[in-house]
Amino acid sequence: MRKFLIAISGALALSGCSSHSGGYARTDGVPVDPLHQQSTLAQCKSEGATAGVQVNPGGPYEVVERERKEAAVVNACMARNGYIQAQQR
């Protein structure tokens, strides 16, 4: 069971990284400036990384919960800065 949880959490961690590598659109319809988007994403990932530290330690689901919280903080930060995740088709 432990190996299964480690494999699942690893897959979620990798999928979380790939979902934040791009794919954002502006909420105001302005074309996305890739350099501005990358700098905003770097700032938001930094916020997300510090938020993941505040998760209660212990338990087998700690890694999954930390990744989920980090992704939520990154998405909220990007939304505050005018970006939303573009829908994938």
N, C-alpha and C positions, 0 to 999 in steps of 0.2 A: 504494500500500500504506500509506503514511504517513497519508493522509487517512482511510482505512478504520480504522486503529488509533485515530486521534483520535476518530472518530465512535463507535466501540465504547466507548472509555474514557469518553467523555462520557455515553453512555447508561448505562453501569455506575455512574458517579458519581451521576447523577440517580436511578437506581433505588435506590442505596444510601441516598440521603437520604430517599426516600419510605418505605423499609422501616423506618427508625428514627423515623418521626414518630408512631408509636403502635403499637397491635396487640400489646401485651404483657399477659400474664396473670400472676397471682401463683402461685408454686409451692406455697404453703400453702393455696390455695383462698379466701383472704380477698379480698373485693371490692377492686378497684383504686381507690385514691384518686388522681384525675387530677393534683392538684397535687404529690403526693409522687412520682408516676411521672415527671412533667415535670422535677422538680428532679434526680431520680436520672439520668434520661436526659441532662440537660445535663452533669452531672458525668462520666458515662460517655463522652459525645462528646468532652469535653475530654481524657480519658485516651486515647481513640482518636486524636485529632488529634496528640498528642505521640508516640504510637507510630508513626504514619505517617512521622514525620521520620527515624526510625532505619533506614528501608529503604535498601539500597545504591543509590547514584545511578547513573544511566546505563542505556541500553538502551531499546528502544521499549515494553517492558512495565512500566516503572517506575510509571506512573500506575495501571495495573490492579492491580499488586501492592500498592501503597500503599493503594488503596481496599479491597482484600480484607483486608489486615492491620488496617486501621482498623475495618472491620465486625466482624472477629473479636474485637478488643479491646472494642468496645462491647457485643457480645453476652455476652462473658465477664464484664464488669463488671456488666451488668444481672442476670446469673445469680447473681453474688455477692451482689447486693442483693435477691434473691428474685423476680426477674422472668424469664419466658421468653417468647419470641415466640409469640404465639397462632397456631395454624394457620389459614390463610385457606381459605375454602370456595368 
